[in-house]
Amino acid sequence: MDKRIGVVAIIVENGDNVQRVNSILTGYSELIVGRMGVPYREKKVKIMSIIVDGTTDMIGAMTGKLGRLEGVTVKSALTKK
């Protein structure tokens, strides 16, 4: 299966799940090219952008696990080829 490059945006509104988010990202570290996280203390949210390079199946598996966490919103944009 073809690999794609993309970005995954993660917004964590439930601070209790930050550790779970990091654990999932560690499990998919082979997909991650770069990562930036910003704690927006004023709004009490954490915002992360993850640059990924992998198959749509692997990226989808990662984003699916993240999206099932309470208080976590995930969106992704991938190259077409």
Phi, psi and omega in degrees: 000142182290144176271152177230154176254144180192185177232140177242124177259132181232128174242123181251111179264338178258101183302338178295340184262004180301316180296321179294319177300312180298324178295317178296316180298322177298321179294338180247028185301335179293342179271338192273121178269319181203161185209138175225132178234138180231117174278114179267083188300321182301323181261357180059043175227158174245134182239129180233143170237130184239124173270127185237156175215106183185182178285156179298327178296315181291317179296319178296322178297316180295310182294328177296316178296318179296316183293340178280350179283138180294133178076017179238126178248134184228134174224146179225152174225127184236155174296156180283332180226000000 
